Amino acid sequence: MQSIRLLEEVTGTRAFIVSDSIMDQLGYLKTAVDHLAKAGISSVSFTEVRPDPDVKLIADGMKAFMESGADVLVAIGGGSSIDAAKGILYFASKMNQPDGKEFKRPLFIAIPSTSGTGSEVTNFSVITSEDGKVCIVDEFITPDIAILDSTCIQHVPQRVVVDTGIDVLVHAIEAYVSTMATDFTDALAEKAIKLIFENLEILHRDVKNATARDRVQNASCMAGMAFTNANLGITHSLAHALGGTFHIPHGRSNALMLSAVMEYNADLRGSANGYAAERYAKLADLLKLPARTAREGTVHLIREVNRLKKALKIEDNLRSLGIDQSEFENALANMTDAAIADRCTPTNPRQPSGEDLVRIYQQCY
């Protein structure tokens, strides 16, 4: 039985579905509506979601949601659809507070159509504003139910498979070296990392491979559970600012930052005997890479990350994306300020200065 059929067991009267035009065209939206109907739930659909949902889209969606009177909120699609649903839920609740009105939180169900963000199990939402990307972190927006159905990702374009899949790896690695990491988040992160290295290249070559689809989707969800409890680090802080400035897909922005951030966190140009280097070496050992010392393990883990990126045909640097050098340099100060203020920075294993972040950006250019 396909997991999406679990919608037939949902209790409610009216559903507000947040999705995009592609999911509508592929028939997944109708499938969700039909399953909800079997549960006696009518549906209203909002399919205006675009990549990197912005404040206007959230406002439009919130208006439609409030008018619908829905007691069930369903997000079906990629990270942008789930983030949009979270933003709609978050701001709808805030809109009621000034008037003293009671906001009855709907049952929130997330059905991912990509394997990357893990947004179906996290308390994070990234919304684009005029000043860049804003990260909302609140337990209130964590979905109540996550439905993983890998048939929903079989039509994903190869480039999206890469961008979202590498995002899983970044989530897991950052959660593993976070200052808030625990035994529980470590277990989830370690398993997610192994699954990505074992299956992402296979899925990149053949998105119809059901086993690889399942494994990568499981990894995405595990990494999401890891980082929603351990938080992330400056790979994400830098990527949020970079992606918001130059409109680079989130996963690819993370991929372009990851190796340089790992080198910085481990202090490879210095002693390389700190917390992050030791953690990276543990991951290297997990992957059966040479790791007799913290430095050796970190070096080989970074090489393996770079090997994977090359196999997935991810660009080597920002210049390869056609970003003009003068535009990049003009944006450095604002991007650095945004990264310093980002919600992911405090749990990075090494606290950076503005100068440190500028150097990482320049290294990646």
C-alpha positions as CSV (number, residue, x, y, z in Angstrom):
1,M,0.0,0.0,0.0
2,Q,1.3,3.4,-0.9
3,S,1.9,5.5,2.2
4,I,-0.1,8.5,0.9
5,R,-3.2,6.3,1.4
6,L,-2.8,7.0,5.1
7,L,-4.7,10.2,4.4
8,E,-7.9,8.1,4.4
9,E,-7.4,7.6,8.1
10,V,-7.2,11.3,9.0
11,T,-9.9,12.9,11.1
12,G,-11.3,16.3,10.2
13,T,-13.8,18.1,8.1
14,R,-11.9,20.4,5.7
15,A,-8.3,20.4,4.5
16,F,-6.2,23.2,3.2
17,I,-3.6,21.8,0.8
18,V,-0.4,23.7,0.1
19,S,1.5,22.6,-3.0
20,D,2.8,23.7,-6.4
21,S,1.7,23.5,-10.0
22,I,4.1,20.6,-10.8
23,M,2.6,18.4,-8.1
24,D,-0.8,19.3,-9.5
25,Q,0.2,18.4,-13.1
26,L,1.7,15.1,-12.0
27,G,-1.5,14.1,-10.4
28,Y,-0.3,13.9,-6.8
29,L,-2.5,16.7,-5.6
30,K,-5.6,14.9,-7.0
31,T,-4.5,11.7,-5.3
32,A,-4.3,13.5,-2.0
33,V,-7.7,15.1,-2.5
34,D,-9.2,11.7,-3.4
35,H,-7.8,10.0,-0.3
36,L,-9.0,12.8,2.0
37,A,-12.4,12.6,0.4
38,K,-12.6,8.9,1.4
39,A,-12.1,10.1,5.0
40,G,-15.0,12.5,4.6
41,I,-12.8,15.6,4.3
42,S,-13.3,18.2,1.7
43,S,-10.3,20.1,0.3
44,V,-9.2,23.6,-0.7
45,S,-5.9,23.8,-2.7
46,F,-3.3,26.5,-2.7
47,T,-0.9,25.7,-5.6
48,E,1.0,29.0,-5.9
49,V,4.2,27.8,-4.2
50,R,7.4,28.6,-6.0
51,P,11.0,27.9,-5.0
52,D,12.2,30.0,-2.1
53,P,8.7,31.1,-0.9
54,D,8.6,34.8,-0.1
55,V,6.7,37.0,2.3
56,K,4.0,37.9,-0.3
57,L,3.3,34.2,-1.1
58,I,3.0,33.5,2.6
59,A,0.5,36.4,3.0
60,D,-1.6,35.2,0.1
61,G,-1.6,31.6,1.4
62,M,-2.4,32.8,4.9
63,K,-5.4,34.7,3.6
64,A,-6.7,31.7,1.7
65,F,-6.1,29.4,4.7
66,M,-8.0,31.7,7.1
67,E,-10.9,31.9,4.6
68,S,-11.1,28.2,4.2
69,G,-11.9,27.4,7.8
70,A,-9.7,24.2,7.5
71,D,-9.0,22.0,10.5
72,V,-6.4,20.0,8.6
73,L,-3.3,21.5,6.9
74,V,-1.6,19.3,4.3
75,A,1.7,20.2,2.6
76,I,2.6,18.1,-0.4
77,G,5.7,18.9,-2.4
78,G,9.4,19.8,-1.9
79,G,10.9,21.8,0.9
80,S,9.5,25.0,-0.5
81,S,5.9,23.7,-0.2
82,I,6.4,22.5,3.4
83,D,8.2,25.7,4.4
84,A,5.4,27.7,2.9
85,A,2.8,25.7,4.9
86,K,4.8,26.2,8.0
87,G,5.0,30.0,7.3
88,I,1.3,30.1,6.7
89,L,0.6,28.3,10.0
90,Y,3.1,30.4,12.0
91,F,1.8,33.8,10.8
92,A,-1.9,32.8,10.9
93,S,-1.4,32.1,14.6
94,K,0.4,35.4,15.1
95,M,-2.4,37.3,13.3
96,N,-4.9,36.1,15.9
97,Q,-2.9,37.1,19.0
98,P,-3.3,40.9,18.9
99,D,-7.1,40.6,18.8
100,G,-7.1,38.1,21.6
101,K,-8.8,35.5,19.3
102,E,-8.2,31.9,20.0
103,F,-6.3,30.2,17.2
104,K,-7.2,26.5,16.9
105,R,-4.2,24.8,15.4
106,P,-5.1,22.5,12.5
107,L,-3.7,18.9,12.3
108,F,-0.6,19.4,10.2
109,I,0.5,16.7,7.7
110,A,3.6,16.9,5.5
111,I,4.2,14.7,2.5
112,P,7.6,15.4,0.9
113,S,8.2,15.0,-2.8
114,T,11.9,15.5,-2.6
115,S,14.6,13.9,-0.4
116,G,16.6,16.7,1.0
117,T,15.2,19.2,3.5
118,G,13.7,16.8,6.0
119,S,11.2,19.6,6.6
120,E,8.5,17.1,7.2
121,V,9.9,16.5,10.7
122,T,11.6,19.8,11.6
123,N,10.7,23.0,13.4
124,F,12.5,25.1,10.8
125,S,11.1,27.2,8.0
126,V,13.1,29.4,5.6
127,I,11.2,32.4,4.1
128,T,12.6,34.8,1.6
129,S,12.3,38.6,2.3
130,E,13.8,41.7,0.8
131,D,16.7,41.4,3.2
132,G,17.5,37.8,2.2
133,K,16.3,34.5,3.8
134,V,14.7,34.5,7.3
135,C,14.9,31.3,9.3
136,I,11.9,30.7,11.6
137,V,12.5,28.1,14.4
138,D,9.4,27.2,16.5
139,E,8.0,23.9,17.7
140,F,4.6,25.2,16.8
141,I,5.3,24.6,13.1
142,T,6.6,21.1,13.4
143,P,4.2,18.8,11.4
144,D,2.1,16.4,13.4
145,I,2.3,13.6,10.8
146,A,5.0,13.0,8.2
147,I,4.1,10.6,5.3
148,L,7.0,9.2,3.4
149,D,6.0,7.8,0.0
150,S,8.9,7.5,-2.3
151,T,6.6,7.2,-5.3
152,C,6.2,11.0,-4.9
153,I,9.8,11.6,-5.9
154,Q,10.1,9.4,-8.9
155,H,9.5,12.3,-11.3
156,V,12.1,14.6,-9.7
157,P,14.6,16.1,-12.2
158,Q,18.2,14.9,-11.9
159,R,19.5,18.3,-10.8
160,V,16.9,18.5,-8.0
161,V,17.9,15.0,-6.9
162,V,21.4,16.3,-6.5
163,D,20.6,19.6,-4.8
164,T,18.2,18.0,-2.3
165,G,20.3,14.8,-1.7
166,I,23.5,16.8,-0.9
167,D,21.4,18.9,1.4
168,V,20.7,15.7,3.4
169,L,24.5,15.1,3.8
170,V,25.0,18.7,5.0
171,H,22.2,18.4,7.5
172,A,23.6,15.2,9.0
173,I,27.2,16.4,9.1
174,E,26.3,19.7,10.7
175,A,24.0,18.1,13.3
176,Y,26.9,15.7,14.1
177,V,29.4,18.4,15.0
178,S,26.8,20.8,16.5
179,T,27.5,21.9,20.1
180,M,24.0,20.6,20.9
181,A,24.6,17.1,19.5
182,T,23.5,14.1,21.7
183,D,23.7,10.3,21.5
184,F,20.3,10.3,19.9
185,T,21.0,12.9,17.2
186,D,24.4,11.2,16.6
187,A,22.7,7.9,15.8
188,L,20.3,9.5,13.3
189,A,23.1,11.6,11.7
190,E,25.5,8.6,11.3
191,K,22.9,6.4,9.7
192,A,21.8,9.3,7.3
193,I,25.4,9.9,6.3
194,K,26.0,6.2,5.5
195,L,22.7,6.0,3.5
196,I,23.6,9.0,1.4
197,F,27.1,7.8,0.6
198,E,25.7,4.4,-0.3
199,N,22.7,5.4,-2.3
200,L,22.8,9.0,-3.6
201,E,25.0,8.3,-6.6
202,I,22.7,5.4,-7.6
203,L,19.7,7.6,-7.4
204,H,21.4,10.3,-9.4
205,R,22.0,7.7,-12.2
206,D,18.5,6.3,-12.0
207,V,15.7,8.0,-10.1
208,K,13.5,5.0,-10.9
209,N,15.6,2.8,-8.6
210,A,13.0,2.2,-5.8
211,T,15.5,1.0,-3.3
212,A,17.7,4.0,-3.6
213,R,14.7,6.3,-3.5
214,D,13.5,4.8,-0.3
215,R,17.0,4.9,1.3
216,V,17.7,8.5,0.4
217,Q,14.2,9.6,1.5
218,N,14.8,7.8,4.8
219,A,18.1,9.5,5.2
220,S,16.5,12.9,4.6
221,C,13.9,12.3,7.3
222,M,16.6,11.0,9.8
223,A,18.8,14.0,9.1
224,G,15.8,16.2,9.6
225,M,15.2,14.7,13.0
226,A,18.8,15.0,13.9
227,F,19.1,18.7,13.1
228,T,15.8,19.8,14.5
229,N,17.1,18.6,17.8
230,A,20.8,19.5,17.5
231,N,20.5,22.5,15.2
232,L,23.0,23.2,12.4
233,G,26.1,25.4,11.8
234,I,27.7,28.0,9.6
235,T,27.5,26.0,6.3
236,H,23.7,26.8,6.5
237,S,24.3,30.3,7.8
238,L,26.5,31.1,4.8
239,A,24.3,29.2,2.4
240,H,21.1,31.1,3.5
241,A,22.8,34.4,2.8
242,L,24.4,33.3,-0.4
243,G,21.2,31.7,-1.8
244,G,19.1,34.7,-0.8
245,T,21.5,37.1,-2.6
246,F,22.2,35.2,-5.8
247,H,19.2,32.9,-6.0
248,I,21.1,29.7,-5.8
249,P,19.1,26.5,-4.8
250,H,19.6,25.9,-1.1
251,G,21.1,22.4,-1.4
252,R,23.6,23.6,-4.0
253,S,24.6,26.6,-1.9
254,N,25.2,24.2,1.0
255,A,27.3,22.0,-1.2
256,L,29.5,24.9,-2.3
257,M,30.1,25.9,1.3
258,L,30.5,22.5,3.0
259,S,34.2,21.6,2.4
260,A,35.6,25.0,3.2
261,V,33.5,25.1,6.4
262,M,34.7,21.7,7.4
263,E,38.3,22.8,6.9
264,Y,37.6,25.9,9.1
265,N,35.8,24.0,11.8
266,A,38.5,21.4,12.1
267,D,41.3,24.1,12.1
268,L,43.2,22.1,9.4
269,R,45.6,25.0,8.9
270,G,46.3,24.9,12.7
271,S,46.4,22.2,15.3
272,A,43.4,20.1,14.0
273,N,43.0,18.5,17.4
274,G,39.7,20.1,18.5
275,Y,36.1,18.9,18.9
276,A,35.1,19.2,15.2
277,A,38.2,17.4,13.9
278,E,37.6,14.5,16.3
279,R,34.0,14.3,15.2
280,Y,34.8,14.4,11.5
281,A,37.4,11.7,12.1
282,K,34.7,9.5,13.7
283,L,32.6,9.9,10.5
284,A,35.6,9.0,8.4
285,D,36.1,5.8,10.4
286,L,32.4,5.1,10.0
287,L,32.9,5.3,6.3
288,K,36.0,3.0,6.5
289,L,38.3,5.9,5.5
290,P,41.8,6.3,7.0
291,A,41.4,8.1,10.3
292,R,44.4,7.2,12.6
293,T,44.5,10.9,13.7
294,A,41.9,13.6,13.8
295,R,43.7,15.4,11.0
296,E,43.9,12.4,8.8
297,G,40.3,11.5,9.3
298,T,39.1,15.0,8.6
299,V,41.2,15.3,5.4
300,H,39.9,12.0,4.1
301,L,36.3,12.9,5.0
302,I,36.6,16.1,3.1
303,R,38.1,14.3,0.1
304,E,35.2,11.8,0.1
305,V,32.7,14.7,0.2
306,N,34.5,16.3,-2.7
307,R,34.5,13.0,-4.6
308,L,30.8,12.7,-4.1
309,K,30.2,16.3,-5.3
310,K,32.2,15.6,-8.4
311,A,30.3,12.4,-9.1
312,L,27.1,14.4,-8.8
313,K,28.5,17.0,-11.2
314,I,28.2,19.8,-8.6
315,E,30.2,22.9,-9.5
316,D,33.7,23.4,-7.8
317,N,33.1,27.1,-6.9
318,L,30.8,30.1,-7.1
319,R,32.5,31.5,-10.2
320,S,31.4,28.4,-12.1
321,L,27.8,29.5,-11.5
322,G,28.4,32.7,-13.5
323,I,28.5,35.0,-10.4
324,D,30.3,38.2,-11.4
325,Q,33.3,38.9,-9.1
326,S,32.5,42.5,-8.5
327,E,28.9,41.7,-7.6
328,F,30.1,39.0,-5.3
329,E,32.6,41.3,-3.5
330,N,29.9,44.0,-3.2
331,A,27.6,41.6,-1.5
332,L,30.2,40.2,0.9
333,A,29.6,42.6,3.8
334,N,25.8,42.1,3.8
335,M,26.0,38.3,3.4
336,T,28.5,38.1,6.2
337,D,26.3,40.2,8.5
338,A,23.4,38.0,7.7
339,A,25.4,34.8,8.3
340,I,26.6,36.0,11.7
341,A,23.0,36.8,12.8
342,D,21.7,33.5,11.4
343,R,19.9,31.1,13.8
344,C,22.3,28.3,12.8
345,T,25.5,30.1,13.8
346,P,25.4,29.7,17.6
347,T,25.7,25.9,17.5
348,N,28.6,25.8,15.1
349,P,31.5,23.9,16.7
350,R,33.8,26.9,16.2
351,Q,32.5,30.5,16.7
352,P,33.5,32.6,13.7
353,S,34.4,36.2,13.4
354,G,33.1,38.3,10.4
355,E,36.6,38.0,9.0
356,D,36.5,34.2,9.2
357,L,33.3,34.1,7.2
358,V,34.6,36.5,4.6
359,R,37.6,34.2,4.1
360,I,35.3,31.2,3.7
361,Y,33.2,33.0,1.1
362,Q,36.3,34.1,-0.8
363,Q,37.7,30.6,-0.6
364,C,34.5,29.2,-2.2
365,Y,34.5,31.8,-4.9
